[in-house]
Amino acid sequence: MRLLYDLITVCRPTGAGEYVRRVLHELLQQKSCREGQLEVVGLYDSERGIAYDDLSVSSMEQRGVRMIDIHNKNVAELVRELKADHLFIGCAQFWWRYDGLADVKINVTCVIHDLSYQEKWQNHIDEYTKLDKRQFWALCYSIGRLRRKKGSDHMMAPVIQLVERNPKAQIVVVSDYTRWSVIYQYPSLKDRIKVLYSPLRHLTGTATVENTQLRQLIDEGTDYCLLLGGKNPLKNGQKAIRAFMRYAKDGGKMHLLVVGGKTPSCPRLTVVPFLSDGDYEQALAHAHALLYPTYFEGFGYPPVEALKYGKPVLCSNLCSIPEVMGDAPIYFSPFYETDIYRALMLMDTSDYAQLQQWAKCRYEVIRERQETDLQTLLIRLTQQGDE
């Protein structure tokens, strides 16, 4: 059996890229792959590159994966030429620029992590994130989108046509929230969707802490709250920072460690521009809590990873997060600084040991679902013919 595997999606580090990375590492451990019954062919685009060293062309070829550059190639013609049995697309939105996708006739598994473009514009999230108009139009132009709604539909059109035309194609989504989002936007796909939770990321952390600021916080035993994506407007870091500064002024107990963004004038706040995978895991392992004020989420890796270490989570009460996180977190509305402030204050007065216990219990539930769903996906990708 020959499986064409999407390495287009790993052209930059994203949640979808991490998903593709973890699934591939698990796939290469399968008995059928090790015994030569399954041939994995990696599809990449030389113009867009590969963001992960362990998925580079040379690394993959050393592990027995045949790598093919599909830049300027027709996907349907390539499928026929390679006599492939199955095509795996790790993120639908990354494939809109490739001709012939809608004409593929073999088994296809296509993952939709979210419909963020449609939902951001329909719900005016750009107004909350204060995206500069010139930046917005530059973004639209850079990916060939001249109108918001038309642009987002354009990105999904090849995949929608593929599933509508090919009865062997199936859509996989990473949460029940995303399933309803797809049904709302594309009713024709209603009966072609399967919900499989995202597996834990393939992190390769070490016990060594490279970042000096993080090491200092750990060595001093500082009770810090971790905030990710400080410079990403969709992650809502700046509003959370303003809420924290008021919290600190009013006697809050925690320090705040922000990854990304600019450094405001606040003695209880530390900003680092970047954390390696190893430092990220160390930051979670030693954190007092995670603050996750995102405006949008299709699944949400960081809150689940915080639960893995038994860390309380303060997070947004929208999209997929309540579905995945259950009753473990302290929730707030990300649109109101006052509510983020309330959650921070509530964290200080809550029973910390009880919050940790809730986190650990919820993690066990999620982990079991993730492992079960990962095996279901692997079975689909490695079986000859229809599932």
SULLIN-V275834 format. One line per field, one symbol per residue. ss: DSSP state (~ for helix, > for strand, _ for the rest). phi: phi as a letter, one per 30 degrees, with the letter a starting at -180 (. if undefined). A space follows every 50 residues. Layout:
ss=???
phi=???
This chain:
ss=_>>>>>__~~~___~~~~~~~~~~~~~___~~~~____>>>>>>______ __~~~_~~~~~~___>>>>_____~~~~~~~~___>>>>__~~~~_____ ~~~___>>>>>>___~~~~~~~__~~~~~___~~~~~~~~~~_____~~~ ~~~~~~~~~~~~~~~___>>>>>__~~~~~~~~~~_~~~~~~>>>_____ ___________~~~~~~~~____>>>>_____~~~_~~~~~~~~~~~~~_ ____>>>>>_________>>>>____~~~~~~~~~~__>>>>________ ~~~~~~~~___>>>>>____~~~~~____>>>____~~~~~~~~~~~~~_ _~~~~~~~~~~~~~~~~~~~~~~~~~~~~~~~_____
phi=.ccdcdcddcdbdbddddddddddddddcdedddcidbcccdcbcddcib dcddcdedddddcicdcbdceicdddddddddhdcacccdaeddcddcdi ddcdcddbcbccdabdddddddchdddddhdeeddddddeddciccbedd dddddceddddedddcddcbccccadededdddddbedcecccbcbddde ddcbdbddcdddddddddddiddcccbcidcceddiddddddddddeddc jeddcbcccjjccddadcbbccdabdeddddddddcddaccbcedaadbj dedddddecicdbcadcbhddddddicddccadddbedddeeddddedcd ddddddddddddddddeddddddddddddddcddidd
